[in-house]
Amino acid sequence: MGKTKKNPVTQEQTVTINEVEHKVSDLTQEQLAYVNHVADLERKMSSSQFNLDQLSIGRDAFMNMLTESLKAEEAVVE
């Protein structure tokens, strides 16, 4: 789903759904609620992906530090 935007010619808000532009004023209250839910879920998914990226990189960094620590410990034992 595309973002809600203003048509530059008519200055009317539109939303693109499945590659079809719809006037926001033509949508029912129920349809507008669905549009808002979809937009909110897209924001949450984006935020979740951002958090997942941070968590993955953090996990990799700690795993690398653990691996290096174990290698250093093995070198001392030998």
C-alpha positions in Angstrom: 0.0 0.0 0.0 1.3 3.4 -0.8 1.3 6.5 1.4 -1.6 8.9 1.7 -0.7 12.0 -0.4 -2.2 15.0 -1.9 -2.9 15.1 -5.6 -0.9 18.1 -6.9 -3.7 19.0 -9.3 -6.8 18.7 -7.1 -5.1 19.1 -3.7 -7.3 16.2 -2.6 -5.8 13.4 -0.4 -5.3 10.1 -2.2 -4.0 6.7 -1.2 -2.7 4.1 -3.6 -3.8 0.5 -3.0 -2.7 -2.3 -5.3 -1.5 0.3 -7.8 -4.9 2.0 -7.9 -5.2 5.6 -6.6 -8.2 6.2 -4.5 -9.6 9.5 -3.1 -9.5 9.4 0.7 -12.9 11.2 0.7 -14.4 8.4 -1.3 -13.5 5.7 1.3 -15.9 4.5 3.9 -15.1 4.9 7.6 -14.4 1.2 7.7 -12.0 1.4 4.7 -10.3 4.4 6.2 -9.8 2.4 9.4 -8.2 -0.4 7.4 -5.9 2.0 5.6 -4.8 3.4 9.0 -4.3 -0.1 10.4 -2.2 -1.1 7.4 -0.1 2.1 7.7 0.4 1.5 11.4 1.4 -2.1 10.9 3.9 -1.1 8.1 5.5 1.4 10.6 5.6 -1.3 13.3 7.1 -3.8 10.8 9.8 -1.3 9.8 10.6 -0.5 13.4 10.7 -4.2 14.3 13.1 -4.9 11.4 15.3 -2.0 12.6 15.3 -3.5 16.1 16.0 -7.0 14.7 19.0 -5.6 12.7 20.4 -4.1 15.9 19.9 -7.3 17.9 21.5 -9.4 15.2 24.6 -7.2 14.9 24.8 -7.0 18.7 24.6 -10.8 19.0 27.3 -11.2 16.4 29.5 -8.7 18.1 29.2 -10.5 21.5 29.7 -13.9 19.8 32.9 -12.6 18.2 34.1 -11.3 21.5 33.3 -14.6 23.2 35.2 -16.5 20.4 38.2 -14.2 20.7 38.2 -14.6 24.5 38.1 -18.4 24.2 41.0 -18.3 21.7 43.0 -16.1 24.1 42.3 -18.5 26.9 43.4 -21.5 24.8 46.6 -19.7 23.9 47.4 -19.1 27.6 46.7 -22.8 28.5 49.0 -24.1 25.7 
